[in-house]
Amino acid sequence: MADDRLDIIIFGATGFTGTYVVKNAADICKDLNIKFGVAGRRKEALDAVVKEYASDIENVPIILADVKDEESLKKMTEQAKILINCCGPFRFYGEPVIKACLATRTHYVDITGETEFMEEMQLKYNEAAKETGVYIVTACGFDCIPSDLGVIFAQQKFGGEVNAVEIYMSTWSTEPERKGSVLNYGTWESAIHSIASRNELRELRRKLYPTKLPEFTPKLKSRGIVHKSDISEGWSIPFLSADRAVNYRTQRFLYDKYKERPAQVQFYATFKTFFDFLMVSIVGMLMLIMSRTACGRNILLRYPALFTNGLISHENPDRETQKSAHFSMTFKATGWTEKLPEPTDKHTDAPNKTVITKVSGVSPAYEMTSIVVILSAITILTESDKIPDNGGVLPPGAAFGKTSMIEQMIKHNIKFEMISSKL
């Protein structure tokens, strides 16, 4: 890779999340003497973003590129060692960017949480990425780094052999009243299309993993539609996010690559009141039903505020409100104190150890997402010798599990904590 390339280019820099990435890149990259540029369709908008969020950085290069123009994408990616892609929905706009990165031997990270897109890219381009020595690492934002590296952290701290991990996510705000929307419209759009395509995943996964994993026991079962947990205060439900799918891909990679026993994972969202649980359940049911048809999807996309009680709208979220948002993910890992020689060896006794860990932080949706995607790019830039296979399409846990990524996140106020260990 040519030394005269920029270290990082941020593509989609004028989008809502992209502006957060530019703002945090101006701080993080300046301290590390890392050179970055911004890219998008409109020069005037890119000039304005640089002026507002990176005015203290001398000479931030501006590159014009359009996802509908293949040559412009190649001209953009050939100028970067690593591309940060913030241009979604990725099911519509992500693949041409990945193809350009492979053609120009440019590493790639993004902020997607779209399961089908990620798994399809792994199926199509994993071997090509290995051959060209390019890392394509998806889901490098709040979807799904806290959960994926959180499971890795729990496994590292366990001191034995993990059989299963249950993850409980809670979010809350310190503001007494909400001001405007909380999530960007692009997040809603991606979620609607992801739910609509969920029936395509079974066939995709059959092709991606033609050989099934051995059966690991005892089998971790879902706790049902709603339950209360001793490690999470409130009402918990299985959560339709990309986290569990990404966790599986990472654990499958660890089994295939290192012959490590994969952890079984369940992912839940916790709501403090029954009313909150009820409202989310109703919205989730409407999304599941209406997303099945083009007409239903159009209605959902046209009226996001109606279906989310104002949590999502066509207006950008208030940035001050974002600062009051908090999250925590609590991980309950169960397994054995003794680690058997082979991952397929069966324990004769029931699991005899439980370890509780936690990942937590502030402003998860966009501030934290922008920080961790930048740290992901920098980790590829500086620690490629600790990332496996010299290339490939990888989930973040598989890519960064043996790097200093967790330590770097802790330095940026994203906590990884050991809560308890019991026999």
Buried (B, 14 or more C-beta within 10 A) or exposed (E): BEEEBBBBBBBBBBBBBBBBBBBBBBBBBBEEEBBBBBBBBEEEBBBEBBEEBBEEBEEBBBBBBBBEBEEBBBBBBBBBBBBBBBBBBBBBBBBBBBBBBBBBBBBBBBBBBBBBBBBBBBBBBBEBBBEBBBBBBBBBBBBBBBBBBBBBBBBBBBEBBBBBBBBBBBBEBEEEEBEBBBBBBBBBBBBBBBBBBBEEBEEBBEEBBEEEBEEBEEEBEEBEEBBEBEBBBBBBBBBBBBBBBBBBBBBBBBBBEEEBBBBBBBBBBBBEEEEBBEBBBEBBEBBEEBBBEEEBBEBBBEEBBEBBEEBBBEEBBBBEBBBBBBBBBBBBBBBBEEBEEEBEEEBEEEBBBBBBBBBBBBBBBBBBBBBBBBBBBBBBBBBBEBBBBBBBBBBBBBBBBBBBBBEBBBEBEBEBBBEEBEE
